Amino acid sequence: MLLVNTEYVSGKQLITLGLVKGSTIQSKNIGRDITQSFKTLVGGELKAYTQMMNEARDLATSRMVAEAEALGADAIVNIRFASSAVMQGAAEVMAWGTAVKFAE
C-alpha cells in the first residue's frame, strides 16, 4: 500500500474509491504520567509521551490502511493527521486520506 500526502502519484492515473480514516485514543499509565510531570519542572523532551504519540499515529495509520485494503485500494493519497487532548494524559490521533486504485 502506497501512502502519500500529495493529491497524486507520479506517473499514475487514479480512480478515487473514497475517504478512509483511522483513529485511536491513547494514554500512559499513572506511574509514567507522574514521572513525566516531574520532567516538566526541568524541561526537555517527554519521551514517554513522544512514544505514546508515535504508537498512536502508527495505530491510526494501520486502521486507515485496513479500511483502504477492504476497498481494494492500491494507495492512499492526501493523507492528513490530527491530534487532540481528550483528557490529561490521553490524546486522540486521527489519520485520513483518499483511497485510490491505479487505472490500468
N, CA and C of each residue as an Amber inpcrd file, in Angstrom:
protein
   312
   0.8610000  -1.1750000   0.0000000   0.0000000   0.0000000   0.0000000
   0.9010000   1.2290000   0.0000000   0.7070000   2.0680000  -0.9830000
   1.4560000   3.3210000  -1.0830000   0.7140000   4.4020000  -0.3060000
   1.4360000   5.1170000   0.5450000   0.8580000   6.1960000   1.3520000
   1.5850000   7.4860000   1.0170000   0.8410000   8.5100000   0.5640000
   1.4500000   9.7940000   0.2290000   0.5750000  10.9350000   0.7380000
   1.2110000  12.0890000   0.9750000   0.4350000  13.2500000   1.4060000
   0.1950000  14.2230000   0.2530000   0.4550000  13.7790000  -0.9620000
   0.1420000  14.5780000  -2.1450000  -1.1970000  14.1140000  -2.7200000
  -1.7420000  14.8920000  -3.6420000  -3.0210000  14.5330000  -4.2570000
  -2.8440000  13.6350000  -5.4790000  -1.6210000  13.2360000  -5.7640000
  -1.3350000  12.4500000  -6.9520000  -0.2220000  11.4490000  -6.6520000
  -0.0510000  10.5050000  -7.5750000   1.0890000   9.5930000  -7.5700000
   1.7340000   9.7460000  -8.9320000   2.9800000  10.1410000  -8.9640000
   3.6700000  10.4010000 -10.2320000   3.5580000   9.2160000 -11.1830000
   3.1630000   9.5250000 -12.4010000   3.0880000   8.5100000 -13.4430000
   1.8730000   7.6060000 -13.3770000   0.9400000   7.8820000 -12.4870000
  -0.2430000   7.0180000 -12.3390000  -1.5150000   7.8300000 -12.5100000
  -2.4810000   7.2320000 -13.1810000  -3.8260000   7.7930000 -13.2060000
  -4.5950000   7.1240000 -12.0860000  -5.3670000   7.9140000 -11.3520000
  -6.0190000   7.4050000 -10.1630000  -7.5290000   7.3210000 -10.3110000
  -8.0840000   6.2750000  -9.7530000  -9.5340000   6.1250000  -9.6410000
  -9.8600000   6.2770000  -8.1640000 -10.6560000   7.2650000  -7.8270000
 -10.9900000   7.5430000  -6.4290000 -11.9870000   6.5220000  -5.9040000
 -11.6700000   5.9380000  -4.7600000 -12.5660000   4.9770000  -4.1130000
 -13.3220000   5.6030000  -2.9460000 -12.7070000   6.5910000  -2.2960000
 -13.3970000   7.2700000  -1.2050000 -12.5140000   7.5510000  -0.0110000
 -13.1130000   8.2130000   0.9530000 -12.4280000   8.5970000   2.1800000
 -12.1880000   7.3720000   3.0530000 -10.9820000   7.2930000   3.6110000
 -10.6700000   6.2750000   4.6100000 -10.0600000   6.9680000   5.8160000
 -10.2880000   6.3890000   6.9840000  -9.7730000   7.0160000   8.1920000
  -9.4580000   5.9650000   9.2400000  -8.6630000   6.3810000  10.2010000
  -8.3460000   5.5480000  11.3450000  -8.1220000   6.4560000  12.5280000
  -8.4580000   5.9610000  13.7100000  -8.2430000   6.7740000  14.9040000
  -7.9790000   5.8840000  16.1020000  -7.4350000   6.4920000  17.1260000
  -7.2210000   5.8250000  18.3990000  -7.1180000   6.8840000  19.4860000
  -7.4060000   6.4680000  20.6900000  -7.1750000   7.3080000  21.8660000
  -6.2070000   6.5390000  22.7470000  -5.0910000   7.1700000  23.0510000
  -4.0310000   6.5200000  23.8200000  -3.7960000   7.2760000  25.1210000
  -3.3680000   6.5360000  26.1320000  -2.9680000   7.1660000  27.3930000
  -1.7930000   6.4010000  27.9760000  -1.0720000   7.0440000  28.8390000
   0.0290000   6.4150000  29.5650000  -0.4690000   5.9980000  30.9370000
   0.2160000   5.0440000  31.5480000  -0.2060000   4.6190000  32.8840000
   0.1310000   5.6960000  33.9160000  -0.4710000   5.5960000  35.0710000
  -0.3500000   6.6450000  36.0880000   1.0940000   6.8400000  36.5490000
   1.8700000   5.7510000  36.6310000   3.2750000   5.8630000  37.0400000
   4.0780000   6.7050000  36.0700000   3.9200000   6.4500000  34.7890000
   4.6360000   7.2410000  33.7800000   4.1300000   8.6730000  33.7630000
   2.8310000   8.8390000  33.9930000   2.2630000  10.1830000  33.9910000
   2.8990000  11.0300000  35.1010000   3.0890000  10.4380000  36.2490000
   3.7010000  11.1610000  37.3730000   5.1520000  11.5040000  37.0550000
   5.9190000  10.5370000  36.5160000   7.3280000  10.8270000  36.2110000
   7.4530000  11.8870000  35.1290000   6.5350000  11.8940000  34.1680000
   6.5850000  12.9030000  33.1100000   6.2280000  14.2820000  33.6470000
   5.3490000  14.3470000  34.6610000   5.0090000  15.6520000  35.2310000
   6.2140000  16.2550000  35.9480000   7.0740000  15.4320000  36.5400000
   8.3030000  15.9480000  37.1410000   9.2380000  16.5030000  36.0730000
   9.2530000  15.8820000  34.9180000  10.1180000  16.3280000  33.8260000
   9.7490000  17.7450000  33.3860000   8.4850000  18.1060000  33.5100000
   8.0700000  19.4550000  33.0920000   8.6950000  20.5320000  33.9690000
   9.1420000  20.1640000  35.1600000   9.7820000  21.1440000  36.0480000
  11.1570000  21.5700000  35.5410000  11.8790000  20.6450000  34.9050000
  13.2400000  20.9420000  34.4510000  13.3300000  21.1480000  32.9420000
  12.2940000  20.7840000  32.2380000  12.2850000  20.9500000  30.7870000
  12.8750000  19.7570000  30.0640000  12.7260000  19.7530000  28.7690000
  13.2440000  18.6750000  27.9370000  12.1180000  17.8510000  27.3440000
  12.5210000  16.8850000  26.5500000  11.5490000  16.0340000  25.8590000
  10.8620000  15.0960000  26.8330000   9.5640000  14.9510000  26.6670000
   8.7830000  13.9960000  27.4510000   8.7280000  12.6960000  26.6520000
   9.7560000  11.8690000  26.8200000   9.9400000  10.6950000  25.9580000
   8.7800000   9.7100000  26.0230000   8.1830000   9.5440000  27.1770000
   7.0530000   8.6170000  27.2810000   5.8770000   9.1060000  26.4440000
   5.6710000  10.4280000  26.4190000   4.5860000  10.9760000  25.6070000
   4.9330000  10.9560000  24.1180000   6.1910000  11.1640000  23.7970000
   6.6150000  11.0400000  22.4030000   6.3480000   9.6280000  21.9090000
   6.7130000   8.6450000  22.7200000   6.4710000   7.2480000  22.3580000
   4.9750000   6.9720000  22.2310000   4.1870000   7.5030000  23.1640000
   2.7410000   7.3130000  23.1190000   2.1560000   7.8610000  21.8180000
   2.5900000   9.0580000  21.4190000   2.0550000   9.6660000  20.2040000
   2.5150000   8.9180000  18.9560000   3.7520000   8.4330000  18.9400000
   4.2300000   7.6320000  17.8110000   3.4180000   6.3510000  17.6800000
   3.1550000   5.6890000  18.7980000   2.3380000   4.4760000  18.7820000
   0.9190000   4.7840000  18.3080000   0.3730000   5.8970000  18.7520000
  -0.9800000   6.2830000  18.3570000  -1.0520000   6.5710000  16.8620000
  -0.0570000   7.2820000  16.3200000  -0.0390000   7.5480000  14.8730000
   0.0720000   6.2520000  14.0820000   0.9260000   5.3350000  14.5480000
   1.0720000   4.0490000  13.8650000  -0.2360000   3.2630000  13.8570000
  -0.9240000   3.2340000  14.9850000  -2.1880000   2.5030000  15.0750000
  -3.2690000   3.1490000  14.2150000  -3.3700000   4.4740000  14.2620000
  -4.3550000   5.1700000  13.4300000  -4.0710000   4.9320000  11.9530000
  -2.7910000   4.9550000  11.5780000  -2.4180000   4.7140000  10.1810000
  -2.7800000   3.2970000   9.7660000  -2.4920000   2.3140000  10.6020000
  -2.7940000   0.9310000  10.2300000  -4.3010000   0.7010000  10.1190000
  -5.0980000   1.3740000  10.9310000  -6.5560000   1.2640000  10.8130000
  -7.0500000   1.9130000   9.5270000  -6.4430000   3.0270000   9.1410000
  -6.7890000   3.6790000   7.8810000  -6.4360000   2.7640000   6.7070000
  -5.2510000   2.1630000   6.7480000  -4.8110000   1.2490000   5.6850000
  -5.7560000   0.0520000   5.5880000  -6.1960000  -0.4740000   6.7170000
  -7.1320000  -1.6020000   6.7100000  -8.4340000  -1.2380000   5.9990000
  -8.9260000  -0.0290000   6.2300000 -10.1410000   0.4270000   5.5200000
  -9.8930000   0.4960000   4.0200000  -8.7200000   1.0150000   3.6390000
  -8.3900000   1.1380000   2.2210000  -8.2460000  -0.2410000   1.5770000
  -7.6080000  -1.1610000   2.2690000  -7.4490000  -2.5210000   1.7320000
  -8.7940000  -3.1980000   1.5350000  -9.7390000  -2.9410000   2.4480000
 -11.0800000  -3.5090000   2.3110000 -11.7850000  -2.9950000   1.0600000
 -11.4100000  -1.8000000   0.6090000 -11.9790000  -1.2330000  -0.6270000
 -11.2220000  -1.6880000  -1.8720000 -10.1100000  -2.3820000  -1.6950000
  -9.2880000  -2.8140000  -2.8250000  -8.3540000  -1.7330000  -3.3290000
  -7.9830000  -0.7930000  -2.4790000  -7.1410000   0.3300000  -2.8880000
  -5.6940000  -0.0950000  -3.1200000  -5.0440000   0.6310000  -4.0250000
  -3.6110000   0.4660000  -4.2580000  -2.8040000   1.4840000  -3.4540000
  -3.4500000   2.5920000  -3.0930000  -2.7390000   3.6730000  -2.4120000
  -3.7380000   4.5360000  -1.6440000  -3.1840000   5.3440000  -0.7460000
  -3.9620000   6.3890000  -0.0820000  -3.2200000   7.6950000  -0.3490000
  -3.9410000   8.6500000  -0.9110000  -3.3410000   9.9440000  -1.2320000
  -3.9140000  11.0120000  -0.3050000  -3.2120000  12.1470000  -0.2660000
  -3.6550000  13.3140000   0.5010000  -3.8670000  12.9720000   1.9830000
  -2.9340000  12.2160000   2.5460000  -3.0450000  11.7890000   3.9410000
  -2.8250000  12.9700000   4.8800000  -3.6400000  13.0260000   5.9070000
  -3.5450000  14.0610000   6.9300000  -3.6370000  13.4150000   8.3020000
  -3.0610000  14.0890000   9.2930000  -3.1210000  13.6490000  10.6780000
  -3.6010000  14.8040000  11.5430000  -4.3050000  14.4760000  12.6190000
  -4.7040000  15.4710000  13.6040000  -4.6780000  14.8050000  14.9720000
  -4.4330000  15.6030000  15.9880000  -4.4810000  15.0690000  17.3460000
  -5.1390000  16.0920000  18.2490000  -5.7110000  15.5790000  19.3180000
  -6.3160000  16.4670000  20.3040000  -6.2890000  15.7870000  21.6680000
  -6.2040000  16.5930000  22.6970000  -6.2410000  16.0640000  24.0600000
  -7.6750000  15.7020000  24.4020000  -7.8620000  14.5120000  24.9190000
  -9.1880000  14.0730000  25.3320000  -9.3600000  14.3300000  26.8210000
  -8.2840000  14.0890000  27.5460000  -8.2030000  14.3790000  28.9730000
  -6.7220000  14.4450000  29.3110000  -6.3730000  14.8250000  30.5180000
  -4.9600000  14.9180000  30.8610000  -4.3120000  13.5410000  30.7240000
  -3.2370000  13.4730000  29.9380000  -2.5120000  12.2250000  29.7540000
  -3.0810000  11.3220000  28.6770000  -4.1160000  11.7590000  27.9680000
  -4.7110000  10.9550000  26.8970000  -4.9260000  11.8280000  25.6700000
  -4.6450000  11.2580000  24.5240000  -4.7940000  12.0140000  23.2810000
  -5.4320000  11.1480000  22.2070000  -6.2520000  11.7870000  21.3760000
  -6.8160000  11.1210000  20.2050000  -5.9620000  11.4870000  19.0100000
  -5.6770000  10.5090000  18.1760000  -4.9780000  10.7470000  16.9150000
  -5.8670000  10.2200000  15.7990000  -6.0660000  11.0550000  14.7880000
  -6.8310000  10.6590000  13.6070000  -5.9410000  10.7320000  12.3840000
  -6.1030000   9.7720000  11.4980000  -5.4320000   9.7760000  10.1990000
  -6.5260000   9.5900000   9.1530000  -6.4470000  10.3600000   8.0540000
  -7.4280000  10.1930000   6.9830000  -6.7980000  10.5350000   5.6540000
  -7.4110000  10.0010000   4.6200000  -6.9260000  10.2550000   3.2670000
  -7.9370000   9.7070000   2.2730000  -7.5460000   9.7370000   1.0030000
  -8.4080000   9.2530000  -0.0670000  -7.8430000   7.9570000  -0.6180000
  -8.6480000   6.9050000  -0.5410000  -8.2430000   5.6150000  -1.0950000
  -8.4030000   5.6650000  -2.6060000  -7.3730000   5.1930000  -3.3220000
  -7.4030000   5.2110000  -4.7890000  -6.9380000   3.8710000  -5.3370000
  -7.3420000   3.6240000  -6.5600000  -6.8910000   2.4740000  -7.3260000
  -6.1560000   3.0280000  -8.5280000  -5.1110000   2.3440000  -8.9640000
  -4.3790000   2.7620000 -10.1500000  -5.1270000   2.3380000 -11.3970000
  -5.3520000   3.2710000 -12.3230000  -6.0010000   2.9520000 -13.5920000
  -5.0350000   2.1250000 -14.4310000  -5.5520000   1.1520000 -15.1270000
  -4.6820000   0.2480000 -15.9270000  -4.3830000   0.8090000 -17.2800000
